[in-house]
Structure formats: C-alpha cells, structure tokens
Amino acid sequence: MRRRHGSKNKKDSIFPITIDELEKTLSSKFENNPDLKFSKYDQQGQKIAVFFIDYQVSSDKLQQALLVPLLGMKKEWTNDSILNEIPINSGTKISSFEDILKKLVIGEVFIYAEGEEEAISYLLLHKESRSLEKAETESLVLGPKISFTESLATNLNIVRWRIKSTDLVLEEFKIGKTMPHDIRLVYMKSIANEEDVNTVRQRLQELDVDEIEDSVVLKQYLEDSQTNLFPQFDHTELPDRFTYAVKKGKIGILVENSPSGFIAPATLYSFLETTEDLYMRWQAGTFLRILRFIAVIFSILVTPMYIAAATYQYTIIPTQILLTIGQSRAAVPFPPIIEALILEFLLELLREAGARLPTKVGQTMGIVGGIVVGTAAVEAGITSNILIIVVAMSALSSFTIPSYLFGTTIRLIRFPMMILAGFLGFLGIIFGICWLIIHLLRLTSLGRPYLVPLYPLKLHDFNKVFFRTPFNYTYNRAQSYRPKDLIRFSKKDATKKRDIDE
C-alpha cells in the first residue's frame, strides 16, 4: 500500500457536498470558463467527479494513468481505495477549497467521491517547453553553446549533468502569493560560504510579492540596493558559466519559466570575465581579460575627453590634430557637448531599433543605418568626422563587455560624464571619476565589497580576476568569496612531472 500525505487544513472545507453542487460552485468561481472540465461518473448508484483545467493537464497521463484504473475499479469508490488502485504516487487528500482552486490552475487533476470529506489531487501537468538552443545574448567562440530554457526541470537537469556530485544542493522555494513560482537555490555544500547561503535563504523567505515574472526581476528584489545603477548579481543564460561559478563557491538561483539564472555574490570584475577565457591558452585569456578592462575605461572616458579638450583644454591637443579638428568642425553650428549628445542619442536609437527588429533585418538596420545616418549627419553639418570616429570607438568598446546588463550600465554612465565634461572640462571628468570610485567603494553584493580583491586588497586573487595563470598554479579558490574549502587540488601533485623516463 502506498502512503499518501493528506491535507489536514479544513478551515474552508465545503465537503461533503453533492456532485451537482460542486460543479455549480466551481463554475461560479471560474465564471463559466470553458477550459474547466468537469466529468461525472456513476457506478452502482455511487457518483464521482473528475475535474481539471484543460490544456494544463497531460491528456495521455490523464487517460492511461488515471481514468482507466479509476473506471475499472471493482471496489467501492472511497478516497483510500482510489489512492491504492491508481498507480500514481503524487496523490494527495485536500479539504481546503482555496487550495483546490490554487492547484487547479497549476495543472492538478481532482477526484471527488460523493460523500467524502476530502478531494484527491494528482499532478498531471502538461508543460510546453522549447528544446535546447544556442545562447542568443551571450555568444561564445569556444565552449558549450547551449543555453537555459524556460523549463525549470530541464535547467536542473543541465546543472546536474554538469555537476555530478552529491555535494550539490538544490533547495526549493515558492515565491508569489497570487501566482507562486518554483525557485531553486543552487550551491556546493562543502564549498559555499554558509553566511552567504543563509543571507540568500533569508531574503527569499522574507520576500512577500504577488508574483515573480523572471529571474531578472527576482534578482532586483534580492540585491543589496534596488536603487543602485550597477547590477549586484551576475546574470547569465549559459549553463557552463552558471555551474563554473557554483563550483567556485558562489550561489546560483534558477526560476521557473525563466531562461536564465543569476549568481551571487558578484564583483565588478565578474561582469568582465567569461568562461571562454578558460578555454583559451592562458596568455590569450589574460590578453582578452585586460582588453575588456581597458575597453570599459575607454568607453566611459573617450567621448567626454574629446568634449573637454575641444571645448576648454584644446591646448593639450597637438597642433596638427587640432587643425584637423578645427577644419572638421568648421561647418558645425553646435558646441561639442550638443554635437556629442546628438550623435550618442542617434547611436542609442539605432542600437535599440536593431535589437527589437527581427535578427536579419536588425543586422542590416544597424550597418546601413549607421553608415547612412553618419554620412548624412556630416554632410548636413550636424556633426564632425572626428566625433563620429570617437563615438564609434566608444560604442565598440562597450560591445566587448560580456554582460548585457553591465554594458547598459556603462552606456548610461557615459552621458553624465559627457555633461560634466561639457560644463567643467577635465575638472568635471575628474569629479565624475572620483564620484564613481567612491560609489563603487560603498557598493556591496550580499554584504561583500564590490571591488574585492582590489579593495580590500587580496593579492592572492589577482590571478583569478585581472589575469590568468596556467591551471597548475590555480590550486586555490578565490579568498574573496570566503569559501569553506580554499584548496582545489594539491600544489605538489599538480607541478610534479609525470613523463615516462626512457
């Protein structure tokens, strides 16, 4: 006999009730919704009802696993006999009418035998999900190409497949009062910092919202500061990046119906690294990582520096270049700040239009639009050739950032820096940089400093952030995240030569 754990909550029970009265009650609650299927069956004068929401339930499971054994029963229809005869292990007794309504809309099938004080529910959910596909927003040249899907079961399967260890923990949470969503807290029990795990767990338990639309929305609820411009958790749609972070001692979170997950805690440098750095030789990985750091600084400062130099500090520009800039701007009626803001605004319009249009049309729009708008703007005297080159270099630099959310933040920062440069010159740029540094020094992720290992200084972690070293020398995990186990493998065994002597 299979044991079932029934619901003891009878605070709003309507049972026992006749089958006809139950049908009327359900129809009034669903306002005569045609998707509510209510079937009645009669056996030797005894009545039973099977009701569910159509399209939410797997028709094959309903027919073969539930209706065939139910209607073929020789015993009297009672809750205990039904639970014993139907070969499904998820049967649960429920008396609360509110619980029945909540479970109906998530794909559960209910059986009610007239005269019983409880109904029986079975989860026979039919869920549409797309197959595994290539990642769209995070492209890689080397490494796995698959991305997460909207199916939580599929995502958990991918994570389990990539981390074959009994040490992997997948804690379950339900968030949302009106429309609850399944949440999974993913971490390595022997590596992840217990304080960080407890912090995330507490924030999830204390979260009181109606619904969670996506993991990106949940991430904003859980961050240390919701008003901050910088993302405080790393967001990804790549399973290999997700599991790589979990194996380092970080905490991952997956959300039902979301094709991505997020990782905590994060630092400023987390958004500039990618698993592709690991798949290359360490020299190439180091070069690309340093290139991204330079690109971020370049993207923020190159256009403001042009505005400041062309408006106030033009004496620092070499004479030949100054003559070229003067000739290029001779027909432009606007000061450099207005000229730059117009061009940056046009670039953002082209970027947004390219992102919203279909893929092939968007690519054509970005290339043709950039050429046409840029050429027309120069010929019309709205902007200069030099500024187009400067803005294009700034835009290209921002495209090197692996994280789309962090790249958007960098684009937004550029505008106030341009305004400060237009009004105060290089003094305004220095003021903006100082404000930015102070802001980042105060920022935290799960209470951890956002600029670690640069602040507070942890020299041992530099080879895991700013550059790469050969794998033989990465025998320790990053101290910045305070993992339980710092040692990845034995340094002595890793550097030991294993060549066969001839």
C-alpha positions as CSV (number, residue, x, y, z in Angstrom):
1,M,0.0,0.0,0.0
2,R,1.4,3.4,-1.0
3,R,1.3,6.0,1.8
4,R,-0.1,9.4,0.9
5,H,0.3,12.6,3.0
6,G,-3.0,14.3,3.0
7,S,-4.0,17.9,3.7
8,K,-5.2,18.5,7.3
9,N,-6.5,22.0,6.6
10,K,-10.3,22.1,6.9
11,K,-10.7,25.8,7.7
12,D,-12.7,26.5,4.4
13,S,-13.8,23.0,3.5
14,I,-17.0,22.6,1.6
15,F,-17.0,18.8,1.8
16,P,-19.1,16.7,2.0
17,I,-21.1,18.1,-0.9
18,T,-23.1,16.7,-3.8
19,I,-21.5,16.4,-7.2
20,D,-24.0,18.9,-8.8
21,E,-23.4,21.5,-6.1
22,L,-19.6,21.1,-6.5
23,E,-20.0,21.7,-10.2
24,K,-22.0,24.9,-9.7
25,T,-19.5,26.2,-7.1
26,L,-16.6,25.6,-9.4
27,S,-18.3,27.1,-12.4
28,S,-19.1,30.3,-10.4
29,K,-15.5,30.6,-9.3
30,F,-14.2,30.2,-12.8
31,E,-17.0,32.3,-14.3
32,N,-18.2,29.5,-16.6
33,N,-14.7,29.1,-18.1
34,P,-15.0,26.5,-20.9
35,D,-11.4,25.3,-20.1
36,L,-12.7,23.9,-16.8
37,K,-13.6,20.3,-17.5
38,F,-15.9,18.6,-15.0
39,S,-16.8,15.0,-15.7
40,K,-19.3,12.9,-13.7
41,Y,-19.2,9.1,-13.4
42,D,-21.7,6.7,-11.9
43,Q,-21.1,3.2,-10.6
44,Q,-23.8,1.1,-8.8
45,G,-25.5,4.3,-7.7
46,Q,-22.3,5.9,-6.4
47,K,-21.2,9.2,-8.0
48,I,-17.7,10.5,-8.6
49,A,-16.4,13.7,-10.3
50,V,-13.1,14.3,-12.1
51,F,-12.3,18.0,-12.7
52,F,-9.3,19.9,-14.1
53,I,-8.3,22.8,-16.3
54,D,-7.9,21.8,-19.9
55,Y,-4.5,22.4,-21.7
56,Q,-2.8,22.4,-18.3
57,V,-3.1,18.6,-18.0
58,S,-1.4,15.9,-20.0
59,S,-4.2,14.1,-21.8
60,D,-2.2,10.8,-22.1
61,K,-1.4,10.6,-18.4
62,L,-5.0,11.5,-17.6
63,Q,-6.4,8.8,-19.8
64,Q,-4.0,6.0,-19.2
65,A,-2.7,6.5,-15.6
66,L,-5.9,7.9,-14.0
67,L,-9.2,7.3,-15.8
68,V,-8.6,3.7,-17.0
69,P,-7.7,2.4,-13.5
70,L,-10.4,4.6,-11.8
71,L,-13.2,3.4,-14.0
72,G,-12.0,-0.2,-13.9
73,M,-12.1,-0.4,-10.1
74,K,-14.2,-3.2,-8.7
75,K,-14.2,-1.8,-5.2
76,E,-16.3,0.9,-3.8
77,W,-15.1,4.4,-4.6
78,T,-13.5,5.8,-1.5
79,N,-10.5,8.0,-1.0
80,D,-8.4,5.2,0.4
81,S,-9.4,2.7,-2.3
82,I,-8.7,5.3,-5.1
83,L,-5.3,6.1,-3.7
84,N,-4.4,2.4,-3.5
85,E,-5.7,1.5,-7.0
86,I,-4.4,4.4,-9.1
87,P,-0.7,3.8,-10.0
88,I,0.4,7.4,-9.4
89,N,2.5,8.3,-6.4
90,S,1.5,12.0,-6.2
91,G,-2.0,11.5,-4.8
92,T,-2.9,13.9,-2.0
93,K,-6.0,14.5,0.0
94,I,-7.2,18.1,0.1
95,S,-10.1,19.6,2.0
96,S,-9.4,23.3,1.7
97,F,-11.4,24.8,-1.2
98,E,-8.9,27.6,-1.6
99,D,-6.1,25.1,-2.0
100,I,-8.1,23.3,-4.6
101,L,-8.6,26.4,-6.7
102,K,-4.8,27.2,-6.5
103,K,-3.8,23.7,-7.5
104,L,-6.3,23.6,-10.4
105,V,-4.6,26.4,-12.2
106,I,-1.1,24.8,-12.0
107,G,-2.2,21.5,-13.7
108,E,-3.5,19.2,-11.0
109,V,-6.4,16.9,-11.5
110,F,-9.0,16.3,-8.8
111,I,-11.2,13.4,-8.0
112,Y,-14.1,13.7,-5.6
113,A,-16.2,10.7,-4.5
114,E,-19.6,12.0,-3.3
115,G,-19.9,11.8,0.5
116,E,-16.2,12.0,1.2
117,E,-14.8,14.9,3.3
118,E,-11.8,15.5,1.0
119,A,-10.9,15.5,-2.6
120,I,-7.9,13.8,-4.1
121,S,-5.4,15.6,-6.3
122,Y,-2.9,14.3,-8.8
123,L,-0.2,16.5,-10.5
124,L,-0.5,15.6,-14.3
125,L,0.9,18.8,-15.6
126,H,1.4,19.2,-19.3
127,K,4.1,21.9,-19.8
128,E,5.3,23.2,-23.2
129,S,9.0,23.9,-23.4
130,R,11.4,24.6,-26.2
131,S,14.3,22.4,-27.0
132,L,17.9,23.3,-26.0
133,E,19.2,26.0,-28.3
134,K,22.2,28.2,-28.8
135,A,22.5,31.2,-26.5
136,E,21.4,34.5,-28.0
137,T,22.7,37.3,-25.7
138,E,25.9,35.6,-24.7
139,S,27.8,34.3,-27.7
140,L,30.9,32.2,-27.4
141,V,33.5,31.1,-30.0
142,L,34.8,28.2,-27.8
143,G,33.0,26.1,-25.3
144,P,29.4,24.8,-24.9
145,K,26.8,26.7,-26.9
146,I,23.5,25.6,-25.3
147,S,21.5,27.9,-23.1
148,F,19.0,27.5,-20.3
149,T,15.3,27.2,-21.3
150,E,12.0,28.2,-19.7
151,S,11.6,24.7,-18.1
152,L,13.0,24.6,-14.6
153,A,13.2,20.8,-14.8
154,T,15.3,21.0,-18.0
155,N,17.6,23.6,-16.4
156,L,18.1,21.5,-13.2
157,N,18.9,18.5,-15.4
158,I,21.6,20.5,-17.2
159,V,23.1,21.6,-13.9
160,R,23.0,18.0,-12.5
161,W,24.6,16.8,-15.7
162,R,27.5,19.3,-15.5
163,I,28.0,18.9,-11.7
164,K,27.8,15.1,-11.0
165,S,28.3,15.4,-7.2
166,T,26.3,14.5,-4.1
167,D,27.7,17.8,-2.7
168,L,25.4,19.8,-5.0
169,V,22.4,21.3,-3.1
170,L,19.2,22.3,-4.8
171,E,17.0,24.0,-2.2
172,E,13.3,24.5,-3.2
173,F,11.4,27.7,-2.5
174,K,8.0,29.0,-3.7
175,I,7.7,32.8,-4.2
176,G,4.5,34.6,-5.0
177,K,1.2,34.7,-3.2
178,T,-1.1,35.0,-6.2
179,M,0.9,33.0,-8.8
180,P,3.6,31.0,-6.9
181,H,6.8,30.2,-8.8
182,D,9.3,27.5,-8.1
183,I,12.7,28.7,-7.1
184,R,15.9,26.7,-6.7
185,L,18.9,27.8,-4.6
186,V,22.0,26.0,-6.1
187,Y,25.3,25.7,-4.2
188,M,28.1,23.3,-3.3
189,K,27.6,22.4,0.4
190,S,31.3,21.8,1.2
191,I,32.5,25.0,-0.7
192,A,29.9,27.8,-0.5
193,N,30.1,30.2,2.4
194,E,27.4,29.4,4.9
195,E,26.8,33.1,5.8
196,D,26.1,33.9,2.1
197,V,23.8,30.9,1.8
198,N,21.8,32.0,4.9
199,T,21.6,35.6,3.6
200,V,20.1,34.5,0.3
201,R,17.8,32.0,2.0
202,Q,16.5,34.6,4.4
203,R,15.9,37.2,1.6
204,L,13.9,34.6,-0.3
205,Q,11.9,33.6,2.7
206,E,11.1,37.2,3.6
207,L,10.1,38.2,0.1
208,D,6.4,39.0,0.0
209,V,5.2,39.6,-3.5
210,D,2.3,38.6,-5.7
211,E,4.4,37.1,-8.5
212,I,7.8,36.9,-10.0
213,E,7.9,37.4,-13.7
214,D,11.5,36.3,-14.3
215,S,14.9,35.7,-12.7
216,V,15.9,39.2,-13.7
217,V,13.0,40.6,-11.6
218,L,13.8,38.3,-8.6
219,K,17.4,39.4,-8.8
220,Q,16.4,43.1,-8.3
221,Y,14.3,42.1,-5.3
222,L,17.2,40.3,-3.6
223,E,20.0,42.8,-4.3
224,D,21.6,44.8,-1.5
225,S,20.3,48.1,-3.1
226,Q,17.5,48.3,-5.6
227,T,18.2,52.0,-6.4
228,N,21.8,51.4,-7.5
229,L,22.7,51.6,-11.1
230,F,25.2,48.8,-11.1
231,P,24.0,45.2,-11.2
232,Q,24.9,43.4,-7.9
233,F,24.3,39.8,-9.1
234,D,25.7,38.3,-12.2
235,H,23.0,37.2,-14.7
236,T,23.6,34.5,-17.3
237,E,21.8,32.2,-19.8
238,L,24.8,30.0,-20.2
239,P,24.8,26.7,-18.1
240,D,28.6,26.4,-18.2
241,R,29.1,29.9,-16.7
242,F,26.4,29.2,-14.1
243,T,28.0,25.9,-13.0
244,Y,31.5,27.3,-13.1
245,A,30.5,30.0,-10.6
246,V,28.8,27.5,-8.4
247,K,31.9,25.3,-8.4
248,K,34.0,28.3,-7.3
249,G,31.8,28.6,-4.2
250,K,29.2,31.1,-5.3
251,I,25.4,30.7,-5.1
252,G,23.2,30.2,-8.1
253,I,19.4,30.8,-8.3
254,L,17.1,29.4,-11.0
255,V,13.5,30.4,-11.5
256,E,10.6,28.6,-13.1
257,N,9.7,29.9,-16.6
258,S,12.9,31.9,-16.8
259,P,15.6,31.0,-19.5
260,S,18.4,32.3,-17.3
261,G,19.8,32.2,-13.8
262,F,21.8,34.6,-11.6
263,I,24.9,34.2,-9.4
264,A,25.7,35.8,-6.1
265,P,27.8,37.4,-4.7
266,A,29.2,39.3,-7.7
267,T,32.0,41.8,-8.0
268,L,32.7,44.5,-10.6
269,Y,35.1,42.1,-12.4
270,S,32.6,39.2,-12.5
271,F,30.8,41.0,-15.4
272,L,34.0,41.3,-17.4
273,E,35.1,37.6,-17.3
274,T,33.7,34.8,-19.3
275,T,34.3,31.0,-19.4
276,E,35.8,31.4,-22.8
277,D,38.9,32.8,-21.0
278,L,39.4,29.3,-19.6
279,Y,39.1,27.5,-22.9
280,M,41.9,29.5,-24.5
281,R,45.6,29.4,-23.6
282,W,46.3,31.4,-20.5
283,Q,48.2,34.1,-22.4
284,A,45.3,34.7,-24.8
285,G,42.8,34.6,-21.9
286,T,44.8,37.2,-20.0
287,F,45.1,39.4,-23.0
288,L,41.3,39.4,-23.6
289,R,40.5,40.0,-20.0
290,I,42.9,43.0,-19.8
291,L,41.4,44.2,-23.1
292,R,38.0,44.3,-21.6
293,F,39.1,46.3,-18.6
294,I,40.7,48.9,-20.9
295,A,37.6,48.9,-23.1
296,V,35.4,49.8,-20.1
297,I,37.6,52.7,-19.2
298,F,37.8,53.8,-22.8
299,S,34.0,53.6,-23.3
300,I,33.4,55.8,-20.3
301,L,36.1,58.4,-20.9
302,V,36.9,58.8,-24.6
303,T,33.9,60.9,-25.6
304,P,34.0,63.1,-22.5
305,M,37.7,63.7,-23.0
306,Y,37.1,64.8,-26.6
307,I,34.4,67.2,-25.4
308,A,36.6,68.6,-22.7
309,A,39.6,69.0,-25.0
310,A,37.6,70.6,-27.8
311,T,35.8,73.0,-25.5
312,Y,38.3,74.1,-22.9
313,Q,41.6,72.4,-22.8
314,Y,42.3,72.5,-26.6
315,T,45.9,73.5,-25.8
316,I,46.8,69.9,-24.9
317,I,45.9,68.7,-28.4
318,P,48.9,68.5,-30.8
319,T,48.8,71.3,-33.5
320,Q,48.3,69.0,-36.5
321,I,45.4,67.2,-34.9
322,L,43.9,70.5,-33.6
323,L,43.9,71.8,-37.2
324,T,42.2,68.7,-38.4
325,I,39.5,69.0,-35.7
326,G,39.1,72.7,-36.5
327,Q,38.6,72.0,-40.2
328,S,36.2,69.2,-39.4
329,R,34.1,71.3,-37.0
330,A,34.1,74.5,-39.2
331,A,30.6,73.9,-40.5
332,V,29.1,72.5,-37.3
333,P,26.9,75.1,-35.5
334,F,26.8,73.3,-32.2
335,P,29.2,73.2,-29.3
336,P,31.0,69.8,-28.8
337,I,28.7,68.8,-25.9
338,I,25.5,69.2,-28.0
339,E,27.2,67.6,-31.0
340,A,28.2,64.6,-29.0
341,L,24.8,64.2,-27.3
342,I,23.0,64.2,-30.6
343,L,25.3,61.6,-32.1
344,E,25.2,59.4,-29.0
345,F,21.4,59.7,-29.0
346,L,21.2,58.6,-32.6
347,L,23.5,55.7,-31.9
348,E,21.3,54.5,-29.0
349,L,18.3,54.7,-31.3
350,L,20.0,52.6,-33.9
351,R,21.1,50.1,-31.2
352,E,17.6,49.8,-29.8
353,A,16.0,49.5,-33.2
354,G,18.4,46.8,-34.2
355,A,17.7,44.8,-31.0
356,R,13.9,45.0,-31.5
357,L,13.7,44.2,-35.2
358,P,13.9,40.6,-36.5
359,T,17.5,39.3,-36.4
360,K,18.4,39.6,-40.2
361,V,16.6,42.9,-40.5
362,G,18.2,44.2,-37.3
363,Q,21.7,43.4,-38.5
364,T,21.0,45.2,-41.8
365,M,19.4,48.1,-40.0
366,G,22.5,48.5,-37.7
367,I,25.0,48.5,-40.6
368,V,23.1,50.5,-43.2
369,G,21.6,52.9,-40.6
370,G,25.0,53.7,-39.1
371,I,26.5,54.4,-42.5
372,V,23.6,56.5,-43.8
373,V,23.0,58.4,-40.6
374,G,26.7,59.1,-40.1
375,T,27.3,60.3,-43.6
376,A,24.2,62.4,-43.7
377,A,25.0,64.0,-40.3
378,V,28.5,65.0,-41.6
379,E,27.2,66.4,-44.9
380,A,24.4,68.3,-43.1
381,G,26.9,69.9,-40.8
382,I,25.3,68.5,-37.7
383,T,28.5,66.7,-36.5
384,S,32.1,66.3,-37.5
385,N,34.1,63.4,-38.9
386,I,36.4,63.3,-35.8
387,L,33.5,62.9,-33.4
388,I,31.9,60.1,-35.4
389,I,35.2,58.2,-35.1
390,V,35.4,58.9,-31.4
391,V,31.8,57.8,-30.7
392,A,32.2,54.7,-32.9
393,M,35.3,53.7,-30.8
394,S,33.4,54.3,-27.6
395,A,30.5,52.1,-28.9
396,L,32.8,49.3,-30.0
397,S,34.5,49.3,-26.6
398,S,31.1,48.8,-24.9
399,F,30.3,45.9,-27.1
400,T,33.3,43.9,-25.7
401,I,31.5,43.6,-22.3
402,P,30.2,40.0,-21.9
403,S,27.3,41.1,-19.6
404,Y,24.4,42.9,-21.4
405,L,23.2,44.4,-18.1
406,F,26.6,45.7,-17.2
407,G,27.2,47.0,-20.7
408,T,23.9,49.0,-20.4
409,T,25.2,50.5,-17.1
410,I,28.4,51.7,-18.8
411,R,26.4,53.3,-21.6
412,L,24.3,55.2,-19.1
413,I,27.3,56.4,-17.1
414,R,28.8,57.9,-20.3
415,F,26.0,60.5,-20.5
416,P,26.6,62.3,-17.1
417,M,30.3,62.1,-17.8
418,M,29.8,63.9,-21.1
419,I,27.6,66.6,-19.4
420,L,30.3,67.2,-16.7
421,A,33.0,67.5,-19.4
422,G,30.9,69.9,-21.4
423,F,30.4,72.3,-18.4
424,L,33.6,71.8,-16.4
425,G,36.1,70.3,-18.8
426,F,38.7,67.9,-17.4
427,L,37.8,69.1,-13.9
428,G,34.3,67.7,-14.5
429,I,35.7,64.4,-15.7
430,I,37.9,64.1,-12.6
431,F,34.9,64.9,-10.4
432,G,32.9,62.2,-12.1
433,I,35.6,59.6,-11.8
434,C,36.0,60.4,-8.0
435,W,32.3,60.1,-7.5
436,L,32.2,56.8,-9.4
437,I,35.1,55.4,-7.4
438,I,33.5,56.4,-4.0
439,H,30.2,54.9,-5.2
440,L,31.8,51.6,-6.1
441,L,33.8,51.5,-2.8
442,R,30.5,51.7,-0.9
443,L,28.7,49.2,-3.0
444,T,28.2,45.6,-1.8
445,S,26.8,42.3,-3.1
446,L,25.4,40.1,-0.3
447,G,27.4,42.3,2.0
448,R,30.7,41.6,0.2
449,P,32.7,44.5,-1.1
450,Y,32.0,45.2,-4.8
451,L,35.7,45.9,-5.7
452,V,37.3,42.9,-4.0
453,P,40.2,41.9,-4.5
454,L,41.3,45.4,-5.3
455,Y,39.5,46.7,-2.2
456,P,40.1,45.3,0.3
457,L,43.4,44.2,-1.2
458,K,43.8,40.5,-1.7
459,L,46.9,39.9,-3.9
460,H,46.4,36.1,-4.0
461,D,43.2,36.6,-6.0
462,F,44.6,38.8,-8.7
463,N,45.4,35.8,-11.0
464,K,41.7,34.8,-10.8
465,V,40.4,38.3,-11.7
466,F,42.8,40.5,-13.7
467,F,44.8,37.9,-15.5
468,R,45.0,34.1,-15.9
469,T,47.8,31.7,-14.9
470,P,48.3,28.1,-16.1
471,F,45.9,25.7,-14.4
472,N,48.8,24.0,-12.5
473,Y,49.1,27.2,-10.4
474,T,45.4,27.8,-9.7
475,Y,45.3,25.2,-6.9
476,N,43.5,27.6,-4.5
477,R,40.0,29.0,-4.8
478,A,39.4,32.8,-4.6
479,Q,39.7,34.0,-1.0
480,S,37.4,37.0,-1.8
481,Y,34.3,34.8,-1.5
482,R,35.5,33.1,1.7
483,P,34.7,29.5,0.6
484,K,34.7,26.8,3.2
485,D,37.4,24.9,1.3
486,L,40.2,27.0,-0.2
487,I,42.2,24.1,-1.7
488,R,41.2,22.9,-5.2
489,F,44.0,20.3,-5.5
490,S,47.5,19.6,-4.2
491,K,50.1,22.1,-5.5
492,K,52.8,19.4,-5.1
493,D,51.0,16.9,-7.2
494,A,50.0,19.4,-9.8
495,T,53.6,20.6,-10.5
496,K,55.1,17.1,-10.4
497,K,56.4,15.8,-13.7
498,R,54.9,12.6,-14.9
499,D,56.9,11.9,-18.1
500,I,58.0,8.3,-18.6
501,D,61.8,8.1,-18.5
502,E,63.3,6.4,-21.5
